[in-house]
Amino acid sequence: MKRFAVIGAGTMGHGIAHAAALAGYDTTLTDARRDALVPALARVRANLDGGVQRGKLSAAEADAAFARLTTADSVAEATRDADVVVEAVVEDLNVKRELFTELDALVSDNTLLATNTSSLSVKAIAEVSAHPGRVLGLHFFNPVHIMKLVEVVTHDRTADDAVERARAIATAMDKVPIVVKDRPGFASSRLGVVLGLEAMRMVEEGVASAEDIDTAMQLGYGHPMGPLKVSDLVGLDVRLAIADYLERALGDARYAAPAILRRKVEAGDLGKKSGRGFYEWPTTSSSSTSTDT
Ligand code: NAI
C-alpha cells in the first residue's frame, strides 16, 4: 500500500494527511472547499516544523514528508490509484453516504475505504458500498499528529483482511490501533463521556471542587488530565451533543446530561474556546492535548 487519499481538509483531515505523509505514503488531500487546502497545507508544515523544533523528527524527514503531500481539486483526482482512502468530512450521515457512493464508483475493489466518524454508524455508511467488507472506521484523535490512539471500527460485514490492513496502516502511522465494534461511542467516547458526566454531577452535588475532582483522577488513578478539564478542552457544547446522542442511541440514563452542563452551554460557557467552563481560561492560555469528541 503506497497511495493514501484524505477527503476533508479540516481539523482532522490535515492531521491525518500529516501522519500518512510522515509514514511514507504518497498522500493526496482534497476538500469540497478549495480554499481549505492552502491553510491545511500550512498547518501541516507548521506542525512538521514544530516536530523538528521539539526534536521528534529531523528537518530532512519533515521536508520529505511534506514533499509526499499534494492536494487535489476533486475526489476523483485525489483517489486515483489510491490504496486507502480516509474520509474526514462533516459529521453528517447523508453527506458521508453520498461520498462513499461516489468513492465506490471511483476506486478499485481492493481500495480500503475508511471513515473518521466520531459518532455515526459505520455500518450505515458501509452499506452504500457494493463491497462493504472493505469499509471500516479509522477513528483518529485530535490533534492527530500527536495523539497515539486509533480506533479501528468494524461492522458485521467488515472483512478480516480489511481489519489487518487498517491495523498495519495505523501502526505505520506511529499510532496504536484498537479494534472496536460499531456501537455508539465506540470504546473511547463511551467511557470518557460517562466519566465526564459523573464528574459534572459531583460538582453539581457539591462533593468537591472541579479542581479537586480532577486531581482525584490524576493522582488517584493516574489519568494525565482530569475529566472536567478534558471536557472544557473538548468544548461543553460538543460534550452535550455527544451525551444526548449516546443517551438516545444506547437508551442509557448514565448519559443523561446533568443540568449544570446544559446551564453552562446555554450561558455560552463552552470551556476553553469561550474562556470559561468548569475552569477559567485566560485568552493567553494554551494547551496541547486531546480534544477528541
Ligand atoms: P471540520 O469541519 O474541521 O472539517 C471538515 C471538512 O470537510 C471541511 O473543510 C469541509 O469543507 C469538508 N467537507 C465537507 N463536506 C465535504 C465533501 N462532501 N467532500 C469533501 N470535503 C467536504 O471537521 P473535523 O473536526 O475535521 O471533523 C471531520 C470528521 O472527523 C467528522 O466526521 C468528525 O466527527 C470526525 N472527528 C472529529 C474530531 C475532532 O476532534 N474534531 C475527532 C475525531 C473525529
Boltz pocket constraint, residues with backbone or C-beta under 6 A from the ligand:
constraints:
  - pocket:
      binder: B
      contacts: [[A, 7], [A, 8], [A, 9], [A, 10], [A, 11], [A, 12], [A, 13], [A, 30], [A, 31], [A, 32], [A, 33], [A, 36], [A, 87], [A, 88], [A, 89], [A, 90], [A, 91], [A, 92], [A, 95], [A, 99], [A, 116], [A, 117], [A, 118], [A, 119], [A, 139], [A, 140], [A, 141], [A, 142], [A, 291], [A, 292], [A, 293]]
      max_distance: 6.0
